[in-house]
Amino acid sequence: MTSITTGLACPVHEGSRNEWITLAHGEGGRLMRRLIQERIMPPVENEFLRPAGDAAVLPPIKGRLAMSTDSFVVSPLFFPGGDIGSLAVYGTVNDLAVAGAVPRWISLAFILEEGLDLDTLEHVLASVSAAAKRVGVAVVTGDTKVVPRGAADKLFINTTGIGEMVDPAPPGPSALQVGDELLVSGPIGCHGMAVLGAREGFALDSPLRSDSAPLNAAVAALMQHNVQLRAMRDATRGGIGAVLHEWSESSGHTLAIDEQRLPVLPEVRGACELLGLDPVHVANEGTMLLALPHEAVKLALAILRAVPETQGAVQIGRVLARGVANVVVSRGVGREVPLDEPLGAPLPRIC
């Protein structure tokens, strides 16, 4: 891992109110060091970052480790319910949590576009700091690079997360069995529609708001109560539809969902209908899909509904013996029809 020591830019005019990122200050000098020491380090400062070395020295862990990496390129950077900073932390934490790990540490790498307002970077860092404190993880290392104007869209973030596995971890989608139930932890499609609404300036009676939130508390509660879980996945790009298709391929079974059971907020449903989108294919950033045996459903729902981030959990479907289609959905007429998998993303740049 590389510490936050290279490739940073800082304000063109020291002491001015209008400060922005420039290529000239991305080569590693006094101004670069000032930006690191005065702007970037303070919001996320901790014992691992304090030495400012080329690698974070982490304490030993007795059990197995989980590791995940992700990149965040959302546009706009700030949207109702979140921003790219909190999104980067929660997205990384959620990937670890649904694998059955307790998130411990994350790295944070910035790609900054020349001309980025420094106030924007500070707001993102403040959001990163608040999100990391909320979920109990430390930003232990990082990197920043500056690219010419037009080579990026203001700010991209790459993360790597490390967590400590809690056994027994869910075996994964290949373990799905006929008769298993499918749960979703809350309303679907909120993130994708909130980002699109913010980007395009939709004027709706009910404002769209992202579901961006951490799932580690809900997963920890399930595992503390020894709920038998087959698989968990946070339904980000491609929505729950993408997860269902992946799980069907891994398990060799058909997954069936009931459209009337899907938790879709009225404002999300209205926006999807207006744009000709199916909420099952719209991205989420704080919603997960779970598969578990029928006898574990009642306990799992009670636990999830007791956690603020997953209080909208519902049962939406089941696992069937392999049929003609990988995934089927029961529409309003009561007939099951195949749920097609889109060739591409219906919405660009939403995570």
PATORVEX-71927 format. One record per residue (C-alpha): residue in one letter; x, z, y. Coordinates in pm, whole numbers, plus 50000, padded with zeros to 5 digits. Layout:
BEGIN
+---------+-------+-------+-------+
| residuo |     u |     w |     v |
+---------+-------+-------+-------+
|       A |     X |     Z |     Y |
...
+---------+-------+-------+-------+
END
This chain:
BEGIN
+---------+-------+-------+-------+
| residuo |     u |     w |     v |
+---------+-------+-------+-------+
|       M | 50000 | 50000 | 50000 |
|       T | 50117 | 49927 | 50354 |
|       S | 50074 | 50175 | 50633 |
|       I | 49937 | 50092 | 50978 |
|       T | 50266 | 49978 | 51122 |
|       T | 50275 | 49600 | 51171 |
|       G | 50116 | 49310 | 51347 |
|       L | 49917 | 49495 | 51614 |
|       A | 49833 | 49377 | 51961 |
|       C | 49743 | 49587 | 52259 |
|       P | 49606 | 49554 | 52614 |
|       V | 49744 | 49292 | 52845 |
|       H | 49741 | 49525 | 53143 |
|       E | 49843 | 49884 | 53086 |
|       G | 49605 | 50120 | 53260 |
|       S | 49349 | 49851 | 53344 |
|       R | 48982 | 49892 | 53255 |
|       N | 48958 | 49541 | 53109 |
|       E | 49185 | 49557 | 52806 |
|       W | 49196 | 49312 | 52521 |
|       I | 49396 | 49203 | 52221 |
|       T | 49666 | 48940 | 52276 |
|       L | 49905 | 48754 | 52053 |
|       A | 50194 | 48850 | 52278 |
|       H | 50152 | 49214 | 52187 |
|       G | 50125 | 49162 | 51811 |
|       E | 50493 | 49136 | 51731 |
|       G | 50593 | 49502 | 51712 |
|       G | 50724 | 49670 | 52021 |
|       R | 50655 | 49961 | 52252 |
|       L | 50304 | 49847 | 52339 |
|       M | 50222 | 49796 | 51974 |
|       R | 50337 | 50148 | 51896 |
|       R | 50126 | 50283 | 52180 |
|       L | 49818 | 50110 | 52047 |
|       I | 49874 | 50259 | 51703 |
|       Q | 49952 | 50606 | 51830 |
|       E | 49691 | 50628 | 52106 |
|       R | 49404 | 50412 | 51986 |
|       I | 49405 | 50356 | 51610 |
|       M | 49554 | 50671 | 51461 |
|       P | 49354 | 50944 | 51640 |
|       P | 49006 | 50859 | 51504 |
|       V | 49123 | 50851 | 51140 |
|       E | 49422 | 51090 | 51157 |
|       N | 49495 | 51295 | 50846 |
|       E | 49785 | 51434 | 50643 |
|       F | 49840 | 51104 | 50461 |
|       L | 49861 | 50893 | 50777 |
|       R | 50062 | 51144 | 50980 |
|       P | 50407 | 51043 | 50841 |
|       A | 50342 | 50681 | 50953 |
|       G | 50545 | 50543 | 50665 |
|       D | 50514 | 50218 | 50475 |
|       A | 50305 | 50373 | 50199 |
|       A | 50066 | 50664 | 50157 |
|       V | 50190 | 50932 | 49916 |
|       L | 49882 | 51060 | 49733 |
|       P | 49842 | 51374 | 49523 |
|       P | 49819 | 51343 | 49143 |
|       I | 49484 | 51311 | 48970 |
|       K | 49437 | 51426 | 48612 |
|       G | 49169 | 51180 | 48510 |
|       R | 49118 | 50805 | 48526 |
|       L | 49117 | 50615 | 48855 |
|       A | 48878 | 50350 | 48983 |
|       M | 48991 | 50096 | 49242 |
|       S | 48790 | 49846 | 49443 |
|       T | 48866 | 49603 | 49724 |
|       D | 48634 | 49430 | 49967 |
|       S | 48631 | 49228 | 50290 |
|       F | 48377 | 49253 | 50571 |
|       V | 48303 | 48963 | 50804 |
|       V | 47961 | 49051 | 50941 |
|       S | 47833 | 48879 | 51254 |
|       P | 47734 | 49035 | 51489 |
|       L | 47973 | 49327 | 51462 |
|       F | 47702 | 49572 | 51573 |
|       F | 47349 | 49553 | 51434 |
|       P | 47047 | 49785 | 51410 |
|       G | 47136 | 50056 | 51161 |
|       G | 47512 | 50008 | 51157 |
|       D | 47821 | 49810 | 51246 |
|       I | 48122 | 49657 | 51074 |
|       G | 48309 | 49989 | 51080 |
|       S | 48058 | 50205 | 50896 |
|       L | 47970 | 49906 | 50676 |
|       A | 48332 | 49879 | 50559 |
|       V | 48344 | 50247 | 50464 |
|       Y | 48003 | 50264 | 50297 |
|       G | 48049 | 49934 | 50115 |
|       T | 48379 | 50048 | 49966 |
|       V | 48246 | 50392 | 49876 |
|       N | 47938 | 50242 | 49712 |
|       D | 48144 | 50010 | 49493 |
|       L | 48333 | 50311 | 49360 |
|       A | 48025 | 50530 | 49323 |
|       V | 47823 | 50286 | 49112 |
|       A | 48125 | 50252 | 48881 |
|       G | 48096 | 50625 | 48814 |
|       A | 48378 | 50741 | 49042 |
|       V | 48405 | 51003 | 49314 |
|       P | 48550 | 50819 | 49618 |
|       R | 48871 | 50980 | 49743 |
|       W | 49079 | 50743 | 49955 |
|       I | 49048 | 50406 | 50126 |
|       S | 49282 | 50166 | 50302 |
|       L | 49178 | 49982 | 50614 |
|       A | 49320 | 49646 | 50723 |
|       F | 49212 | 49471 | 51043 |
|       I | 49232 | 49104 | 51131 |
|       L | 49180 | 49086 | 51506 |
|       E | 49110 | 48774 | 51709 |
|       E | 49306 | 48720 | 52026 |
|       G | 49086 | 48821 | 52317 |
|       L | 48895 | 49097 | 52137 |
|       D | 48788 | 49363 | 52385 |
|       L | 48969 | 49686 | 52312 |
|       D | 48653 | 49888 | 52372 |
|       T | 48498 | 49705 | 52076 |
|       L | 48787 | 49806 | 51853 |
|       E | 48758 | 50167 | 51966 |
|       H | 48384 | 50173 | 51890 |
|       V | 48451 | 50033 | 51543 |
|       L | 48721 | 50292 | 51478 |
|       A | 48490 | 50573 | 51592 |
|       S | 48229 | 50444 | 51348 |
|       V | 48487 | 50429 | 51068 |
|       S | 48586 | 50789 | 51141 |
|       A | 48227 | 50916 | 51141 |
|       A | 48142 | 50730 | 50820 |
|       A | 48455 | 50853 | 50641 |
|       K | 48378 | 51213 | 50735 |
|       R | 48020 | 51172 | 50618 |
|       V | 48123 | 51063 | 50269 |
|       G | 48435 | 51279 | 50239 |
|       V | 48699 | 51009 | 50206 |
|       A | 49031 | 50977 | 50387 |
|       V | 49168 | 50657 | 50540 |
|       V | 49521 | 50688 | 50404 |
|       T | 49687 | 50357 | 50488 |
|       G | 49622 | 50027 | 50659 |
|       D | 49745 | 49721 | 50839 |
|       T | 49650 | 49510 | 51139 |
|       K | 49713 | 49144 | 51211 |
|       V | 49631 | 48936 | 51516 |
|       V | 49528 | 48570 | 51488 |
|       P | 49489 | 48309 | 51763 |
|       R | 49163 | 48274 | 51950 |
|       G | 48917 | 48080 | 51734 |
|       A | 49091 | 48163 | 51405 |
|       A | 48855 | 48456 | 51335 |
|       D | 48524 | 48584 | 51463 |
|       K | 48644 | 48881 | 51673 |
|       L | 48718 | 49124 | 51390 |
|       F | 48742 | 49120 | 51010 |
|       I | 48809 | 49426 | 50793 |
|       N | 48957 | 49446 | 50445 |
|       T | 48945 | 49767 | 50245 |
|       T | 49068 | 49908 | 49918 |
|       G | 48911 | 50219 | 49774 |
|       I | 49039 | 50461 | 49513 |
|       G | 48818 | 50708 | 49332 |
|       E | 48835 | 50957 | 49048 |
|       M | 48625 | 50866 | 48745 |
|       V | 48365 | 51113 | 48624 |
|       D | 48303 | 51091 | 48251 |
|       P | 48090 | 50981 | 48089 |
|       A | 48067 | 50683 | 48322 |
|       P | 47789 | 50424 | 48279 |
|       P | 47906 | 50173 | 48013 |
|       G | 47790 | 49874 | 48216 |
|       P | 47539 | 49588 | 48183 |
|       S | 47663 | 49479 | 47841 |
|       A | 47512 | 49803 | 47708 |
|       L | 47156 | 49720 | 47818 |
|       Q | 46901 | 49751 | 47540 |
|       V | 46552 | 49611 | 47493 |
|       G | 46305 | 49862 | 47635 |
|       D | 46537 | 49994 | 47906 |
|       E | 46386 | 50037 | 48250 |
|       L | 46507 | 49897 | 48583 |
|       L | 46500 | 50107 | 48900 |
|       V | 46582 | 50024 | 49260 |
|       S | 46691 | 50305 | 49490 |
|       G | 46497 | 50198 | 49799 |
|       P | 46350 | 49914 | 50008 |
|       I | 46520 | 49579 | 49958 |
|       G | 46626 | 49306 | 50199 |
|       C | 46667 | 49531 | 50503 |
|       H | 47033 | 49462 | 50575 |
|       G | 47021 | 49085 | 50556 |
|       M | 46713 | 49057 | 50773 |
|       A | 46841 | 49311 | 51028 |
|       V | 47167 | 49121 | 51070 |
|       L | 46988 | 48788 | 51095 |
|       G | 46743 | 48934 | 51345 |
|       A | 47024 | 49071 | 51561 |
|       R | 47215 | 48744 | 51542 |
|       E | 46923 | 48520 | 51629 |
|       G | 46744 | 48758 | 51867 |
|       F | 46416 | 48782 | 51676 |
|       A | 46141 | 48954 | 51874 |
|       L | 45924 | 49130 | 51616 |
|       D | 45655 | 49394 | 51657 |
|       S | 45843 | 49621 | 51415 |
|       P | 46224 | 49621 | 51457 |
|       L | 46439 | 49532 | 51159 |
|       R | 46697 | 49794 | 51061 |
|       S | 46981 | 49773 | 50808 |
|       D | 46984 | 50002 | 50506 |
|       S | 47362 | 50047 | 50540 |
|       A | 47428 | 50391 | 50392 |
|       P | 47641 | 50568 | 50130 |
|       L | 47520 | 50600 | 49771 |
|       N | 47781 | 50846 | 49644 |
|       A | 47558 | 51154 | 49689 |
|       A | 47277 | 50998 | 49485 |
|       V | 47512 | 50886 | 49208 |
|       A | 47679 | 51229 | 49199 |
|       A | 47338 | 51396 | 49163 |
|       L | 47245 | 51170 | 48872 |
|       M | 47571 | 51240 | 48693 |
|       Q | 47556 | 51616 | 48759 |
|       H | 47219 | 51623 | 48582 |
|       N | 47361 | 51417 | 48293 |
|       V | 47111 | 51136 | 48340 |
|       Q | 47180 | 50870 | 48078 |
|       L | 47268 | 50554 | 48268 |
|       R | 47337 | 50211 | 48126 |
|       A | 47448 | 50043 | 48449 |
|       M | 47443 | 50074 | 48827 |
|       R | 47522 | 49816 | 49093 |
|       D | 47485 | 49808 | 49469 |
|       A | 47287 | 49496 | 49547 |
|       T | 47482 | 49339 | 49834 |
|       R | 47528 | 48963 | 49866 |
|       G | 47255 | 48782 | 49675 |
|       G | 47034 | 49092 | 49669 |
|       I | 46885 | 49239 | 49353 |
|       G | 46827 | 48886 | 49225 |
|       A | 47201 | 48826 | 49190 |
|       V | 47249 | 49158 | 49007 |
|       L | 46964 | 49082 | 48766 |
|       H | 47115 | 48746 | 48674 |
|       E | 47461 | 48899 | 48624 |
|       W | 47317 | 49172 | 48403 |
|       S | 47116 | 48924 | 48200 |
|       E | 47426 | 48718 | 48126 |
|       S | 47629 | 49026 | 48035 |
|       S | 47365 | 49179 | 47808 |
|       G | 47216 | 48867 | 47651 |
|       H | 46864 | 48994 | 47735 |
|       T | 46589 | 48881 | 47968 |
|       L | 46521 | 49109 | 48264 |
|       A | 46165 | 49124 | 48393 |
|       I | 46050 | 49261 | 48729 |
|       D | 45706 | 49311 | 48880 |
|       E | 45670 | 49166 | 49229 |
|       Q | 45401 | 49417 | 49322 |
|       R | 45635 | 49706 | 49246 |
|       L | 45918 | 49580 | 49467 |
|       P | 45969 | 49809 | 49769 |
|       V | 45966 | 49571 | 50065 |
|       L | 45898 | 49702 | 50415 |
|       P | 45625 | 49514 | 50606 |
|       E | 45865 | 49399 | 50877 |
|       V | 46109 | 49264 | 50617 |
|       R | 45832 | 49092 | 50424 |
|       G | 45699 | 48935 | 50744 |
|       A | 46040 | 48806 | 50849 |
|       C | 46106 | 48667 | 50499 |
|       E | 45772 | 48489 | 50493 |
|       L | 45841 | 48344 | 50835 |
|       L | 46176 | 48207 | 50720 |
|       G | 46072 | 48108 | 50368 |
|       L | 46298 | 48364 | 50198 |
|       D | 46242 | 48580 | 49891 |
|       P | 46339 | 48946 | 49955 |
|       V | 46497 | 48968 | 49608 |
|       H | 46771 | 48732 | 49727 |
|       V | 46840 | 48906 | 50060 |
|       A | 47142 | 49135 | 50091 |
|       N | 47135 | 49513 | 50095 |
|       E | 47409 | 49759 | 50193 |
|       G | 47267 | 50093 | 50084 |
|       T | 47046 | 50003 | 49789 |
|       M | 47139 | 49995 | 49422 |
|       L | 46987 | 49871 | 49099 |
|       L | 46994 | 50100 | 48794 |
|       A | 46925 | 50041 | 48425 |
|       L | 46851 | 50336 | 48198 |
|       P | 46653 | 50430 | 47886 |
|       H | 46279 | 50478 | 47924 |
|       E | 46301 | 50851 | 47850 |
|       A | 46543 | 50906 | 48143 |
|       V | 46329 | 50739 | 48410 |
|       K | 46120 | 51039 | 48516 |
|       L | 46423 | 51262 | 48574 |
|       A | 46620 | 50987 | 48746 |
|       L | 46339 | 50913 | 48991 |
|       A | 46298 | 51281 | 49074 |
|       I | 46669 | 51316 | 49145 |
|       L | 46694 | 50998 | 49353 |
|       R | 46387 | 51085 | 49560 |
|       A | 46544 | 51423 | 49647 |
|       V | 46841 | 51249 | 49814 |
|       P | 46775 | 51117 | 50168 |
|       E | 46948 | 50782 | 50113 |
|       T | 46747 | 50704 | 49796 |
|       Q | 46413 | 50874 | 49853 |
|       G | 46235 | 50539 | 49821 |
|       A | 46343 | 50486 | 49459 |
|       V | 46091 | 50312 | 49230 |
|       Q | 46073 | 50156 | 48884 |
|       I | 46051 | 49777 | 48917 |
|       G | 46099 | 49626 | 48572 |
|       R | 46229 | 49638 | 48219 |
|       V | 46467 | 49479 | 47971 |
|       L | 46315 | 49233 | 47722 |
|       A | 46443 | 49045 | 47421 |
|       R | 46604 | 48718 | 47523 |
|       G | 46346 | 48461 | 47626 |
|       V | 46360 | 48116 | 47782 |
|       A | 46470 | 48248 | 48123 |
|       N | 46740 | 48498 | 48216 |
|       V | 46519 | 48673 | 48471 |
|       V | 46141 | 48659 | 48507 |
|       V | 45912 | 48798 | 48772 |
|       S | 45545 | 48884 | 48743 |
|       R | 45378 | 48738 | 49050 |
|       G | 45039 | 48832 | 49191 |
|       V | 44847 | 48629 | 48933 |
|       G | 44996 | 48842 | 48654 |
|       R | 45190 | 48558 | 48495 |
|       E | 45564 | 48587 | 48443 |
|       V | 45765 | 48301 | 48592 |
|       P | 46143 | 48243 | 48597 |
|       L | 46332 | 48384 | 48893 |
|       D | 46572 | 48110 | 48994 |
|       E | 46921 | 48194 | 49113 |
|       P | 47014 | 48027 | 49445 |
|       L | 47314 | 47797 | 49443 |
|       G | 47440 | 47955 | 49765 |
|       A | 47362 | 48234 | 50008 |
|       P | 47035 | 48195 | 50202 |
|       L | 47191 | 48389 | 50491 |
|       P | 47552 | 48344 | 50613 |
|       R | 47790 | 48624 | 50709 |
|       I | 47587 | 48934 | 50638 |
|       C | 47847 | 49168 | 50484 |
+---------+-------+-------+-------+
END
